[in-house]
Amino acid sequence: MILYHVSYRPISQFLLRVPPHRLWDEDAVTPRICCSSSIENCINAKPQRTEFLNLCLDLQLPCIIFVYQFDVSVSDPGIFTPNKRR
């Protein structure tokens, strides 16, 4: 399965961490790298969603989105879906 991670800045090394911006009922303990099955879903999951993209468009500035692709096995014990709990 292919999963994506997007960032507005380049990432030289992926490290597990608890995201500083989470939903109110989201896990605040488990360090992780957040990914999704589509680039669109990755952008929608970011804080303020498309605010950065819209600002770039309004100011006619280039917007660079760094897209990282991971080929993972769903059977990997380190892969957790949103509904799967440890």
N, C-alpha and C positions, 0 to 999 in steps of 0.2 A: 504494500500500500504506500502511496506517495502522500506525504504530509508537507505542509509549507509553514514557514515562519517569515513574517515581514518586519522590516525595521526601516526607520527613516535615517538611520546611521549605520555605517558598516560594523559588522560584528567580527572580531578577529578570533574569538574563542567563545564557544557556548558553555555557560556554566549554569548548573541548576540553581534556582533561586525562587523565593516566594515573590510573585509579582507585587509591586507596591500598589498597583491599582487593580482592585478586585471587586466583584459583585458582593453585595452585603452578605449573601449566604455561601460564598465561595470559600473553599479550603484556604485557611490563612497559615497553615503549618507546613505543608508538603512542598519542598523545593522542586521546581520543575522548569521545563522549557515548553511554553505554550505553542501549539501548532494546530493547524486545521487542514481539512481536506481540500480547501480552495483558497486562493489568494483573496478573493472577495470576503470570505468569512474571516480571514485574518485581519483585514482592514476594519471590518465591522466590529471586531472584538477589541480593537485598540481603544484606549481612553479618548474621548472626544471624537471617535470614529473618523469621519472624513474632514474634520475641521482644518487640519493641516493642509490637506489636498485642496480644499476650497480656497483657503487663504493664498496658496501658491497661484491658483488659477486667477483669483481676483487681482493679485498684484503682478500677474504675468511673469512669474518667476518659474524657473525650471523646478520640477519636483522629482527627486530621485527616490525610488522605492527599492530597497535591497530585499530581494526574494531569495530565501534559502529553502532548498528542497531536501527532504529526507526520505529515503526508501527504507521503510521499516516493516517488520513482520508483526501482524496483529497478535500473534501468539507470544511475542516478546513480553516477559513478565514486567518490564519497565514501562510498557505503554498502557496508559489509562485513558479511557474515554470519559466524557463528562459524567456519565451515569455509572461508571464503574468505580467502586470504592475499594480501598486497600483492605 
